[in-house]
């Protein structure tokens, strides 16, 4: 009984003040970044799980890139035989493109063709799974006899991902639009946190919140790279 009470108390603590999503501990790569994978390393705080930076970045004068060419987000990964799943993935990819565009247009001129002083961004959605809203809600209620809550807590502690939450993985590379040289690349995966709020009853909310985070994260990183004085770090 004492052990169950302790676990329940811990579950309540984890539910208080947590962000909608968090970075996963690991991810499977899709092949989108090709020969860049061997040159990638583990990212640091507020970076992707895997990261590559071209050493030439240090030689590029700050403020060089004033325009961005944002390609449509591709769908990579294992093909699904389910047409509905394929359509869902495409819709999520289009949403990610829209969020990236709306975030980056605040600081850059968005263009549709290659040219000087232009940064080209290519991204791929490699996984997107919605949450099981009903089971997530039930497993979020901390009660001594709630087997789903205890199982989800144990799963979260063991793997970093609670049961029944949504998740999303994506890979991205930044290139000089004129030369085609890759300047940086990143691969990341985010999963939902256990929470009970109005948004948590939307099965795609974890995915949407993760994409919103990425859009602001990329804007923040580019702001830092050009030496901006008002860079706003997204809340993780």
C-alpha positions as CSV (number, residue, x, y, z in Angstrom):
1,X,0.0,0.0,0.0
2,X,2.8,2.4,0.9
3,X,4.5,1.7,-2.4
4,X,1.3,2.4,-4.3
5,X,0.8,5.7,-2.5
6,X,4.4,6.7,-3.3
7,X,4.0,6.0,-7.0
8,X,0.7,7.9,-7.1
9,X,2.3,10.9,-5.4
10,X,5.1,10.8,-8.0
11,X,2.5,10.7,-10.8
12,X,0.7,13.7,-9.4
13,X,4.1,15.6,-9.3
14,X,4.9,14.7,-12.9
15,X,1.5,16.1,-14.0
16,X,1.9,19.5,-12.4
17,X,3.3,22.1,-14.6
18,X,4.7,19.8,-17.3
19,X,5.0,21.1,-20.9
20,X,2.7,19.5,-23.6
21,X,5.5,17.6,-25.2
22,X,9.1,16.6,-24.6
23,X,12.1,15.4,-26.5
24,X,12.3,11.6,-26.8
25,X,15.4,9.7,-25.8
26,X,16.0,8.1,-29.1
27,X,14.7,7.9,-32.7
28,X,15.1,5.9,-35.9
29,X,16.5,7.7,-38.9
30,X,14.8,7.5,-42.2
31,X,17.5,7.9,-44.9
32,X,16.4,11.5,-45.8
33,X,19.8,12.9,-44.6
34,X,21.8,10.4,-46.6
35,X,25.6,10.5,-46.0
36,X,25.2,13.1,-43.3
37,X,24.3,10.6,-40.6
38,X,27.9,9.4,-39.9
39,X,28.9,13.1,-39.3
40,X,26.1,13.8,-36.9
41,X,26.5,13.8,-33.1
42,X,24.2,14.0,-30.2
43,X,22.6,17.4,-29.8
44,X,22.8,19.5,-26.7
45,X,20.1,21.5,-24.8
46,X,17.4,22.9,-27.0
47,X,18.9,21.0,-30.0
48,X,17.7,18.0,-32.0
49,X,18.6,14.5,-30.9
50,X,21.1,14.3,-33.8
51,X,23.0,17.3,-35.1
52,X,25.4,18.2,-37.9
53,X,27.1,21.6,-38.3
54,X,29.4,22.4,-41.3
55,X,32.6,23.8,-39.9
56,X,32.3,26.5,-42.7
57,X,29.5,28.1,-40.7
58,X,32.0,29.9,-38.5
59,X,33.4,31.6,-41.7
60,X,30.1,32.9,-42.9
61,X,29.6,36.6,-41.9
62,X,26.6,37.2,-39.6
63,X,23.6,38.4,-41.4
64,X,24.6,36.9,-44.8
65,X,21.3,35.1,-45.3
66,X,18.4,37.5,-45.7
67,X,16.1,35.2,-47.6
68,X,14.7,31.7,-47.1
69,X,13.6,29.2,-49.7
70,X,11.4,26.7,-47.8
71,X,10.7,23.5,-49.8
72,X,7.5,21.6,-49.2
73,X,7.9,19.1,-46.3
74,X,8.4,15.6,-47.6
75,X,7.0,12.4,-46.1
76,X,9.7,9.8,-45.5
77,X,9.9,6.5,-43.6
78,X,8.2,3.2,-44.0
79,X,5.3,3.4,-46.5
80,X,1.9,2.6,-45.1
81,X,-0.6,0.4,-47.0
82,X,-3.4,2.3,-45.3
83,X,-4.6,5.2,-47.5
84,X,-6.0,7.0,-44.5
85,X,-2.6,6.9,-42.7
86,X,-0.9,8.2,-45.8
87,X,-3.4,11.0,-46.0
88,X,-2.8,11.8,-42.3
89,X,0.9,12.0,-42.8
90,X,0.6,14.3,-45.8
91,X,-1.7,16.6,-43.8
92,X,0.7,16.7,-40.9
93,X,3.6,17.5,-43.4
94,X,1.6,20.3,-44.9
95,X,0.9,21.7,-41.4
96,X,4.6,21.5,-40.5
97,X,5.4,23.5,-43.6
98,X,2.8,26.1,-42.7
99,X,4.1,26.5,-39.2
100,X,7.7,26.8,-40.4
101,X,6.7,29.4,-43.0
102,X,4.7,31.5,-40.5
103,X,7.6,31.4,-38.0
104,X,10.4,32.2,-40.4
105,X,8.6,34.9,-42.4
106,X,8.8,37.1,-39.3
107,X,12.5,37.5,-39.8
108,X,13.3,36.7,-43.5
109,X,12.0,37.4,-47.0
110,X,10.5,34.1,-48.1
111,X,11.3,33.4,-51.8
112,X,10.5,30.6,-54.3
113,X,13.7,30.4,-56.2
114,X,17.4,30.0,-55.6
115,X,19.7,33.0,-55.4
116,X,22.4,34.8,-53.4
117,X,22.1,35.4,-49.7
118,X,19.4,32.7,-49.6
119,X,19.1,29.9,-47.1
120,X,17.3,26.8,-48.4
121,X,15.5,24.6,-45.9
122,X,14.4,21.0,-46.7
123,X,12.5,18.9,-44.1
124,X,11.0,15.5,-44.0
125,X,8.3,14.1,-41.7
126,X,9.3,10.6,-40.8
127,X,6.7,9.6,-38.2
128,X,3.4,11.0,-36.8
129,X,1.2,9.1,-34.4
130,X,-1.8,10.6,-32.7
131,X,-2.7,9.9,-29.1
132,X,-5.3,7.6,-27.8
133,X,-7.4,10.3,-26.1
134,X,-9.7,8.0,-24.0
135,X,-6.9,5.8,-22.6
136,X,-4.6,8.7,-22.1
137,X,-7.3,10.5,-20.0
138,X,-7.9,7.4,-17.9
139,X,-4.2,6.6,-17.4
140,X,-3.6,10.2,-16.4
141,X,-5.8,10.0,-13.3
142,X,-3.6,9.2,-10.3
143,X,-5.5,6.6,-8.3
144,X,-4.0,3.7,-6.2
145,X,-5.9,1.1,-8.2
146,X,-5.5,2.7,-11.6
147,X,-3.5,0.0,-13.4
148,X,-3.2,2.1,-16.6
149,X,-1.8,5.0,-14.7
150,X,0.8,2.9,-13.0
151,X,1.7,1.2,-16.2
152,X,2.1,4.5,-18.0
153,X,4.3,5.9,-15.2
154,X,6.5,2.8,-15.4
155,X,6.7,3.1,-19.2
156,X,7.6,6.8,-19.0
157,X,10.4,6.2,-16.4
158,X,11.8,3.3,-18.4
159,X,11.6,4.6,-22.0
160,X,10.9,8.3,-21.7
161,X,7.5,8.0,-23.4
162,X,4.2,7.5,-21.4
163,X,1.6,5.2,-22.8
164,X,-1.2,6.4,-25.2
165,X,0.4,9.8,-26.0
166,X,1.2,11.1,-29.5
167,X,4.6,11.4,-31.1
168,X,6.3,12.9,-34.1
169,X,9.8,12.6,-35.8
170,X,11.3,14.8,-38.4
171,X,14.6,15.5,-40.1
172,X,15.8,18.8,-41.6
173,X,18.7,20.3,-43.4
174,X,19.8,23.8,-44.2
175,X,21.7,24.6,-47.4
176,X,23.2,27.5,-49.1
177,X,20.6,27.9,-51.9
178,X,23.1,29.0,-54.5
179,X,25.9,26.4,-54.0
180,X,23.7,23.6,-52.6
181,X,26.2,23.0,-49.8
182,X,24.7,21.6,-46.6
183,X,25.4,24.0,-43.7
184,X,23.5,22.1,-40.9
185,X,21.2,19.2,-40.3
186,X,19.1,17.9,-37.5
187,X,16.9,14.9,-36.6
188,X,14.5,15.0,-33.7
189,X,11.6,13.1,-32.1
190,X,9.1,14.5,-29.6
191,X,6.4,12.7,-27.6
192,X,3.5,13.9,-25.5
193,X,3.5,14.4,-21.8
194,X,0.9,13.1,-19.4
195,X,-1.6,16.0,-18.9
196,X,-5.2,16.8,-18.4
197,X,-6.3,20.0,-20.1
198,X,-8.8,21.1,-22.8
199,X,-6.2,20.5,-25.6
200,X,-5.3,17.0,-24.4
201,X,-8.7,15.7,-25.7
202,X,-7.6,16.5,-29.3
203,X,-5.8,13.3,-30.5
204,X,-3.4,15.3,-32.7
205,X,-2.6,17.9,-30.1
206,X,0.8,16.3,-29.1
207,X,1.8,16.4,-32.7
208,X,0.7,20.0,-33.2
209,X,2.4,21.2,-30.1
210,X,5.7,19.5,-31.1
211,X,5.6,21.1,-34.5
212,X,4.9,24.5,-33.0
213,X,8.0,24.0,-30.8
214,X,10.2,23.0,-33.8
215,X,9.1,26.1,-35.8
216,X,10.0,28.4,-32.9
217,X,13.2,26.4,-32.2
218,X,14.5,26.9,-35.8
219,X,13.7,30.6,-35.7
220,X,15.6,30.9,-32.4
221,X,18.6,29.0,-33.7
222,X,18.8,31.2,-36.9
223,X,18.4,34.3,-34.8
224,X,21.4,33.2,-32.7
225,X,23.4,32.4,-35.9
226,X,22.9,35.9,-37.3
227,X,23.7,37.6,-34.0
228,X,20.2,38.8,-33.2
229,X,19.7,40.7,-29.9
230,X,16.2,39.6,-29.2
231,X,16.2,35.9,-29.8
232,X,13.4,34.1,-27.9
233,X,14.1,30.6,-26.8
234,X,11.0,28.3,-27.1
235,X,9.8,26.7,-23.9
236,X,10.8,23.0,-23.8
